Amino acid sequence: MHTVEAIVQLARRTILPEPATWAGLEPLAVHQWGNRNNFVQVPARIEGPAQLLGKLYLCPEYPLNLLAQERYLRDLNKMQQDGLPDYRPFKSPLAIAYSRQDAATMTQLQSQLGLATSDALGSTVNPVAHPNVVLSYKLYPGGVSYPVPILQSLYGSSLQNVTLKPDPATNPLGLVRSRNSLGIYNNVRIQGTIISEGTTPDIQVYGTNVQIEGVNLPPLEGNSQAYQLPVAMIRDDLRFHGNSAASVQGLVMVYDEFELRQGPKTQAFQLNGQLMTSGLAIRGRNEFALLGTLEWETQHSLFLLQYAPLIPTSTKYFPQWMENNAALPIAPGLRIARDTSGVKYHWHTWTQPIYQKDPTDPGLRWNLVRWVEGS
C-alpha cells in the first residue's frame, strides 16, 4: 500500500455580481432612500457625496433665531472659503430631491452653505432587499455549511464587555444574527456582519468604546481588490444614544431609521465607510439646545457689534464667536465619511455560496498546497 497526502485550497476565482443598482450607489457616503422626513443638525459632518430622497430639515432645533441661524451657516461656508477647515454638515455635491424640499431649505443649502446641489430623482424604495433570516452560509458549492449564531441565545438581550470576531473553523466570515431588540453597552467590539431579524429587529447603542468593523473577504485569485460584506444589515432602527461613543467601519444598511440621538457636545461618533438608510436623523447637542431664541439673538447682536473685518482682534466668523463666548464647538464630533482605502462593498445573495465557479472553468478549481508521499 502506498499513501499520498494532498492538501488543496480553493482557487477563489469569482463571486456573485451585485444588483444592477449597486454601481450607482458605490461612490456615496450616505444614501437615504425613503420618502420621509430627515433631520440634520450642526455640528455634524457628512464627508463625501450624499443623496437624500426624502424631505430634509436642516437645523430644526437651533439656532431658533433666523438671523443667527443664517449667519452661522453663511460663516461656516465663509470659513472654508478662507482656507479654514470645512465644518459644513454636507460636502458638495449634494443630490437631493428638489420636489420634496421647501424654499427655505434650498436657500440654506445653496445660498447660505454654498453647496452645489443636483436633483435626486431615484426610487424611494430600498435599493436591495433585506435578506430576512440567514440561517447558514457556505463559502463555495459543496462546502461546509456554517450556522449563523443568534446573539440573544448566547448573551441575552444586551452585549457588554465582549468581542465577537470570525472563527476560521466555525464562522470564518463572522456572521451573527440579532433576533428582536438588542442593546449594546460598554466595551463591545464586533468584527464581521450583524443581521437583525424578528418582530422588533432594532439595535440600540448605549455604551462607550463600541466598535463595529467589517472584515475583508479572502481575496480573489490574481486580484488585489479588497471586498467586504456589509458590517450591519438592520431590518428596523439603528440608534446611537446620547452618551454613547462608537465607531463603525464598513457599509451599514438600515431599513427604517438611522439616528444619532441628542447628547453632550463631547459625544463622539465616527462612521467610516458607507451608510444606506431609509431615514436619517442626526440630532443636536445638549449645550447648543439649551440656548433659547433670546440667547441666540443676543449673541448674534454682540457679534455684530464687534465685527470689523479689518481689525485683527475682531472675531470674523459667528461660529468662532459662539465657540469662544458660549463654549459651543465648531468642529463636529459626529462624522460619516466614505471609506477611501479602496475597499469594495459586496452585496451577497445568501441562498448562494460566497465563491462561485468562474464562467470560463468547467468546475471549481483547486490549488495544490502540499503533496506528501509515504508508504
C-alpha positions in Angstrom: 0.0 0.0 0.0 1.3 3.4 -1.0 -0.2 6.5 0.6 -0.3 10.1 -0.7 -1.5 13.1 1.3 -2.6 16.1 -0.8 -3.6 19.4 0.6 -5.5 21.7 -1.7 -7.0 25.1 -1.4 -10.0 26.6 -3.3 -8.9 28.9 -6.1 -11.2 31.8 -5.4 -12.0 32.9 -9.0 -15.2 34.8 -8.8 -18.1 36.0 -6.5 -21.7 36.7 -7.4 -22.3 40.0 -9.2 -24.0 42.8 -7.3 -27.5 44.0 -8.3 -27.8 46.4 -11.2 -28.5 49.4 -8.9 -25.3 48.8 -6.9 -22.7 50.6 -9.1 -24.6 53.9 -8.9 -24.6 53.9 -5.1 -20.9 52.9 -4.6 -19.4 56.5 -4.5 -21.9 57.8 -1.9 -21.0 58.3 1.7 -24.8 58.5 2.5 -27.8 57.2 0.5 -31.1 58.0 2.1 -33.9 56.4 0.1 -37.2 56.7 1.9 -39.8 59.4 1.1 -39.8 60.6 4.7 -38.6 63.4 6.9 -34.9 63.6 7.7 -33.1 65.8 10.3 -29.6 67.1 10.3 -28.3 69.4 13.0 -24.9 71.1 13.4 -22.2 70.4 14.5 -22.1 67.2 12.4 -20.4 66.3 9.1 -21.1 64.0 6.2 -17.8 63.8 4.4 -18.4 62.7 0.9 -21.2 62.6 -1.7 -24.6 62.2 -0.2 -28.1 61.6 -1.7 -31.3 62.4 0.1 -34.6 61.4 -1.4 -36.8 62.5 1.5 -37.6 65.9 2.9 -34.7 67.5 4.8 -35.0 69.6 8.0 -31.7 71.4 8.4 -31.0 72.9 11.9 -34.6 72.4 13.1 -33.6 72.5 16.8 -31.3 75.6 16.8 -30.4 78.4 16.3 -34.1 79.4 16.6 -33.3 83.0 15.8 -33.4 83.1 12.0 -30.8 85.8 11.6 -28.4 84.0 13.9 -29.0 80.7 12.1 -28.4 82.3 8.7 -25.2 84.0 9.9 -24.0 80.7 11.4 -24.5 78.8 8.2 -23.1 81.5 6.0 -20.0 81.8 8.1 -19.4 78.0 8.1 -19.2 78.5 4.3 -17.0 81.6 4.6 -14.6 79.8 6.8 -13.9 77.0 4.3 -13.7 79.6 1.5 -11.0 81.4 3.5 -8.9 78.2 3.9 -10.1 77.1 7.3 -11.4 73.5 7.9 -14.8 72.7 6.3 -17.2 72.2 9.1 -20.4 72.4 7.0 -22.8 69.5 7.6 -22.6 68.4 3.9 -19.9 68.5 1.3 -20.5 69.3 -2.3 -22.0 67.9 -4.4 -25.3 67.1 -2.6 -28.0 65.2 -4.5 -31.4 66.0 -3.0 -35.0 65.6 -4.2 -36.0 69.2 -5.1 -39.7 68.5 -5.3 -39.8 67.4 -1.6 -37.9 70.4 -0.2 -39.3 73.8 0.8 -37.7 77.0 -0.4 -36.1 77.8 2.9 -34.2 74.5 3.0 -32.9 75.1 -0.5 -31.8 78.6 0.5 -29.9 77.1 3.5 -28.1 74.6 1.3 -27.3 76.7 -1.8 -27.1 80.3 -0.7 -26.0 80.0 2.9 -23.9 76.9 2.9 -22.8 77.4 -0.7 -23.3 73.8 -1.6 -23.5 72.5 -5.2 -26.8 70.5 -5.5 -28.4 68.3 -8.0 -32.0 67.0 -8.3 -32.1 63.4 -7.0 -34.7 61.5 -9.0 -34.1 58.0 -7.7 -36.6 55.5 -6.4 -37.6 55.8 -2.8 -37.8 52.0 -2.3 -34.9 50.1 -0.9 -32.1 49.5 -3.4 -31.7 45.9 -2.2 -34.0 43.8 -0.1 -33.1 42.8 3.4 -32.0 39.2 3.4 -34.6 38.3 6.1 -33.2 35.3 8.0 -29.8 33.9 7.2 -29.6 30.5 8.9 -26.3 29.4 7.5 -23.9 30.1 4.7 -21.3 28.3 2.5 -18.0 29.6 1.2 -18.2 27.5 -2.0 -20.7 25.0 -3.6 -20.5 21.7 -1.8 -18.5 23.2 1.1 -19.2 23.3 4.8 -22.4 24.9 5.9 -21.7 27.3 8.7 -24.6 28.1 11.0 -25.1 31.8 11.9 -25.3 32.2 15.7 -28.1 34.2 17.4 -26.6 36.8 19.8 -29.6 36.7 22.2 -29.2 32.9 22.5 -25.6 33.4 23.6 -25.7 36.7 25.6 -29.3 37.7 26.2 -30.8 40.9 25.0 -27.7 43.0 25.7 -23.9 43.0 24.9 -21.3 44.3 27.3 -17.5 43.6 27.6 -17.4 41.2 24.7 -15.5 40.8 21.5 -17.1 39.0 18.5 -14.9 38.0 15.6 -14.6 35.5 12.9 -13.6 31.9 13.8 -11.8 30.1 10.9 -13.3 26.7 11.9 -16.9 27.6 12.8 -17.7 31.0 11.4 -15.0 32.3 9.0 -16.9 35.4 8.0 -18.0 36.4 11.4 -21.8 36.5 10.6 -24.1 36.9 13.6 -27.9 37.3 13.9 -29.7 39.6 16.3 -33.3 38.4 16.9 -35.5 41.2 18.1 -34.2 44.2 20.1 -30.5 44.3 21.1 -28.8 46.7 23.5 -25.1 47.4 23.1 -23.3 48.7 26.2 -19.7 49.4 27.1 -16.6 47.8 25.6 -18.1 45.8 22.7 -16.3 45.0 19.6 -18.0 43.3 16.7 -15.9 42.2 13.7 -17.9 40.7 10.8 -21.5 41.2 9.9 -24.6 41.6 12.1 -28.0 40.9 10.6 -31.1 41.8 12.6 -34.4 39.8 12.3 -37.6 39.2 14.2 -40.7 41.4 15.1 -38.6 44.2 16.7 -35.3 44.0 14.8 -33.7 47.2 16.1 -30.3 47.8 17.7 -29.8 50.4 20.4 -26.2 51.5 21.2 -25.9 53.0 24.7 -22.3 52.3 25.7 -18.8 53.7 25.2 -15.9 52.1 23.5 -18.2 50.4 21.0 -16.5 49.3 17.7 -18.3 47.6 14.8 -15.9 46.6 12.0 -16.3 44.9 8.7 -13.7 42.3 7.7 -12.2 41.6 4.2 -13.3 38.6 2.3 -10.4 36.2 1.4 -9.2 37.8 -1.9 -9.9 36.5 -5.4 -7.0 34.8 -7.1 -4.9 37.3 -9.0 -7.0 40.2 -7.9 -5.8 42.8 -5.4 -9.3 44.3 -4.9 -10.4 44.1 -1.3 -14.1 43.1 -0.8 -16.2 43.4 2.3 -19.7 42.3 3.1 -21.9 44.9 4.9 -21.0 45.3 8.5 -24.6 45.7 9.5 -28.0 44.9 7.9 -30.6 46.3 10.3 -34.2 45.5 9.5 -35.6 48.2 11.7 -33.7 51.0 13.5 -30.1 51.6 14.4 -29.9 54.2 17.2 -26.8 55.6 18.9 -27.9 57.2 22.2 -26.7 60.5 23.6 -24.0 59.3 25.9 -22.7 56.6 23.6 -19.2 56.7 22.0 -18.9 54.4 19.0 -17.0 53.9 15.7 -18.2 51.9 12.7 -16.0 50.7 9.9 -17.9 49.5 6.8 -21.2 49.5 5.0 -24.3 50.0 7.2 -27.7 49.1 5.8 -30.7 50.4 7.9 -34.2 49.6 6.6 -36.0 52.1 8.9 -34.2 54.9 10.7 -30.5 55.6 11.5 -30.4 58.0 14.4 -27.6 59.8 16.3 -29.6 61.0 19.3 -29.1 64.3 21.1 -26.2 64.2 23.5 -23.4 66.2 25.1 -21.0 68.2 22.9 -18.3 65.7 23.9 -20.1 62.7 22.4 -18.0 61.1 19.6 -19.3 59.1 16.7 -17.4 58.1 13.5 -18.7 56.0 10.6 -16.0 55.4 8.1 -17.5 53.5 5.1 -21.0 54.0 3.8 -24.5 54.5 5.2 -27.6 53.4 3.3 -30.8 54.1 5.2 -34.5 54.7 4.8 -34.5 57.5 7.3 -31.7 59.8 8.7 -31.8 61.7 12.0 -28.6 63.5 13.3 -29.8 65.3 16.4 -28.2 68.3 18.1 -26.0 68.7 21.1 -27.4 69.5 24.6 -25.3 72.7 25.1 -26.5 74.2 21.8 -30.1 73.3 22.5 -30.0 74.9 26.0 -29.7 78.4 24.4 -33.1 79.8 23.7 -34.2 82.2 21.0 -33.3 85.3 23.1 -29.8 84.0 23.9 -29.0 83.3 20.2 -30.3 86.7 19.3 -28.2 88.4 22.0 -25.0 86.6 21.0 -25.6 87.5 17.3 -26.1 91.1 18.2 -22.9 91.1 20.3 -21.0 89.5 17.5 -22.2 92.2 15.0 -21.2 95.0 17.4 -17.6 93.8 17.5 -17.4 92.7 13.8 -14.8 94.6 11.9 -13.0 92.6 9.2 -10.0 94.9 9.0 -9.3 94.9 12.8 -7.1 91.9 13.7 -8.7 91.4 17.1 -12.2 91.2 15.7 -13.9 87.7 15.5 -14.7 87.3 11.9 -16.9 84.2 12.0 -20.1 83.8 14.1 -19.3 80.0 14.8 -16.0 81.1 16.2 -17.7 83.7 18.3 -20.1 81.1 19.7 -17.2 78.8 20.5 -15.2 81.5 22.2 -18.1 83.1 24.2 -20.6 80.2 24.7 -18.2 77.2 24.6 -20.1 75.7 21.6 -17.6 73.8 19.5 -17.4 74.3 15.7 -15.7 71.0 14.9 -18.2 68.2 14.6 -17.8 65.2 16.8 -20.3 63.3 14.7 -18.9 62.3 11.4 -19.9 60.0 8.5 -17.2 59.6 5.8 -16.8 57.5 2.7 -14.0 55.0 3.1 -11.1 55.9 0.8 -8.9 52.8 1.3 -10.2 51.3 -1.9 -12.3 48.5 -0.3 -15.4 47.5 -2.4 -18.6 46.7 -0.6 -20.2 43.5 -1.9 -23.9 42.7 -1.7 -24.4 39.0 -1.5 -27.4 36.7 -2.2 -27.4 34.4 0.8 -29.1 31.5 -0.9 -25.8 31.1 -2.8 -22.3 30.3 -1.7 -19.8 33.2 -1.5 -17.4 32.0 -4.2 -18.6 30.7 -7.5 -17.3 28.7 -10.4 -15.7 31.0 -12.9 -17.7 31.0 -16.2 -14.6 30.0 -18.1 -13.9 27.0 -15.9 -15.6 23.6 -16.2 -15.9 23.5 -12.4 -14.3 24.8 -9.2 -10.5 25.0 -9.4 -8.2 24.0 -6.6 -4.5 24.9 -6.0 -2.2 22.2 -4.6 -0.7 23.4 -1.3 1.2 20.3 -0.2 1.9 16.9 -1.6 3.4 14.2 0.7 4.1 10.7 -0.3 4.5 7.9 2.2 4.4 4.2 2.4 
